[in-house]
Structure formats: C-alpha cells, structure tokens
Amino acid sequence: MSVDVNSGVSVDKPFALPMVQNQYGQGVGGKMDPSVGASWGAAMTGQSYTNYLGKTDTYSAQPNNIRDFFRTAVSFNNSIGITGGSEKSQTYLSYTNNALQGTVPGNDLMRHTINLRLSNQISSKLSTDAKITYINQSVVNKPRTGEENAPVIDLYQIPRNVSLATAQNYAAPNAFNVMTPTAWPSTLSSIYQNPYWMTNQTAINQYRDR
C-alpha cells in the first residue's frame, strides 16, 4: 500500500488594468456635475462639493479606485491518494479539494472530487477495470461577462473622483425595509450599475453534483 499527498497554494492579482486620467472629475464640458458618470468635468483640486448621495465630499482624484476594488485571491489545492492490492487485484482511492478565490470580491469556488478505481486480472484472458468519479462543486458569485450589469465593466466606468468608500454605500432600505440600490452616477444608468451592488445583491451561484 502507498499513500500520496499533494498540497499547493497560488496567489492571483490583476495583471493589467485600464489606464485612466486623474485630472478631471464628474461632469462634461469642463463643468462639475455629481449626477453624471462621465469624468470630463472641472479639474479636481480638492474643492468641497455635494456628492451624488447628497453628502459633503472632497472633489479630488481617486487614482486607485479601480485597482483597490479587486482582491488578492488565494487558492488552495489539496489531494490524497491511496493505492493498494496484489499482483492480480488493485485498488486506487483519491480525494481532491480545490478551494479557489477569484479577484472579484465574493467570487469563490469549492470543489470536492472522489475517485475510486478497482482492477482485477481474473485470468490470462479476462480482466476487469471499473472506475467511478464523484464531483461536488459550488461557485459563489460567478461574475457576469459582457457589458450589461457586469461588475468589472461597471467598475471601469467609476468616476475619477468617487472613492470606493463612497461607492460601498450601494444600498439602503425602502419603506418596506427592502434593500434597494442607492443613486449611482452613470451616463447609461440602465446598463452601468454600482459594482458593489452587483457583487453583493445580484449574485449568480452555481451548484453541481456529477
């Protein structure tokens, strides 16, 4: 009988992010407008203003409000395999666990895999070989792709003067105590949403047993 154990860890960070300007804030035509998602307003010099949530804020550049949204993803892969038997009969049993994080906050994958293989040499002309594999997998907060209501493209549209701390005020209870999205300065509000609302309130979860 023999036992094999393997373990590994990996760390992921975004490799390339879009380059953006950090001179002009919300607005168009050189005029400040906190309700607008485009960042072609007045030059940002740290002046005081009322932001899109109706709160007093500082009109200054947030050069890292795209980069700092992503997290450093840590993933673990562990497996153990047991082999045993004789010249004519062998058994192999293994278990593998994959715990993976995505760089988008809240995106996680957990996979459990069990393999069982039985082989027998019954005679010189007859043998049997049977294998069964069971996989249980869950993906939490699977990111959307494309342009509409996808957290990454929503993040890329964030105004240059909006901090992530401000963006994290993404929801508030309504009269029925149901969480609803707060205002978000988007040029196309029907397409671009607050990325924190997308990752925290509109999760796509996937579960599989195979």
Residue pairs with C-beta under 8 A, 6 or more apart in sequence:
1 82
1 83
1 84
2 82
2 83
2 84
3 80
3 81
3 82
3 83
4 79
4 80
4 81
4 82
4 83
5 79
5 80
5 81
6 77
6 78
6 79
6 80
7 76
7 77
7 78
7 79
8 76
8 77
8 78
9 74
9 75
9 76
9 77
10 74
10 75
10 77
11 72
11 73
11 74
11 75
12 72
12 73
12 75
12 101
12 102
12 103
13 70
13 72
13 73
13 103
14 67
14 70
14 103
17 66
17 67
18 66
18 156
20 39
20 66
20 160
21 39
21 160
22 44
22 61
22 62
22 63
22 160
23 43
23 44
23 61
24 30
24 39
24 40
24 41
24 42
24 43
24 44
24 160
25 32
25 39
25 41
25 42
25 43
25 44
25 59
25 61
25 159
25 160
25 161
26 32
26 33
26 34
26 35
26 36
26 37
26 38
26 39
26 41
26 52
26 159
26 160
26 161
26 162
26 185
27 33
27 36
27 38
27 39
27 40
27 41
27 42
28 36
28 38
28 40
28 41
29 40
29 41
30 40
30 41
30 42
31 41
31 42
32 41
32 42
32 49
32 59
33 41
34 49
34 50
34 51
34 52
34 185
35 52
35 183
35 185
36 159
36 185
36 187
37 157
37 159
37 184
37 185
37 186
37 187
37 188
37 189
37 192
38 159
38 187
39 159
39 160
39 161
42 59
44 59
44 60
44 61
44 160
44 161
45 59
45 60
46 58
46 59
46 60
47 58
47 59
48 56
48 57
48 58
48 59
49 56
49 57
49 58
49 59
50 56
50 57
51 57
51 162
51 166
52 162
52 183
52 184
52 185
53 166
53 169
53 182
53 183
57 166
59 161
60 161
61 160
61 161
62 160
62 161
62 162
62 163
62 164
65 158
65 160
65 162
65 163
65 164
65 167
66 155
66 156
66 158
68 164
69 105
69 155
69 164
69 195
70 103
70 104
70 105
71 101
71 103
71 104
71 105
72 103
73 100
73 101
73 102
73 103
74 101
75 98
75 99
75 100
75 101
76 97
76 98
76 99
76 100
77 96
77 97
77 98
77 99
78 96
78 97
79 94
79 95
79 96
79 97
80 94
80 95
81 92
81 93
81 94
82 92
82 93
82 94
83 90
83 91
83 92
84 90
84 91
85 91
87 121
88 120
88 121
88 122
89 118
89 119
89 120
89 121
90 118
90 119
90 120
91 116
91 117
91 118
91 119
92 115
92 116
92 117
93 114
93 115
93 116
93 117
94 113
94 114
94 115
95 112
95 113
95 114
95 115
96 111
96 112
96 113
96 115
97 110
97 111
97 112
97 113
98 109
98 110
98 111
98 113
99 108
99 109
99 110
100 108
100 109
100 110
100 111
101 107
101 108
101 109
102 108
102 109
102 141
102 143
104 141
104 143
104 151
104 152
104 199
105 199
106 140
106 141
106 199
106 200
106 203
107 139
107 140
107 141
107 142
107 143
107 199
108 139
108 140
108 141
109 137
109 138
109 139
109 140
110 137
110 138
111 135
111 136
111 137
111 138
112 135
112 136
112 137
113 133
113 134
113 135
114 133
114 134
114 135
115 131
115 132
115 133
116 131
116 132
116 133
117 129
117 130
117 131
117 132
118 128
118 129
118 130
118 131
119 127
119 128
119 129
119 130
120 127
120 128
120 129
121 127
122 128
133 210
134 209
134 210
135 208
135 209
135 210
136 208
136 209
137 206
137 207
137 208
137 210
138 205
138 206
138 207
138 208
139 205
139 206
139 207
140 203
140 205
141 199
141 203
141 204
141 205
142 203
142 204
142 205
142 206
143 150
143 151
143 152
143 199
143 204
144 150
144 151
144 198
144 204
146 153
147 153
147 191
148 191
149 191
149 193
149 198
149 202
150 198
151 195
151 198
151 199
152 195
153 192
154 192
154 193
154 194
154 195
154 198
155 195
157 186
157 187
157 192
158 167
158 195
159 185
162 185
167 194
167 195
167 196
168 196
169 182
170 181
170 182
170 184
170 194
170 196
170 197
170 200
170 201
171 179
171 180
171 181
171 182
171 197
171 200
171 201
172 179
172 180
172 182
173 179
173 180
174 180
179 201
181 193
181 194
181 197
181 201
182 194
184 192
184 193
184 194
184 197
186 192
186 193
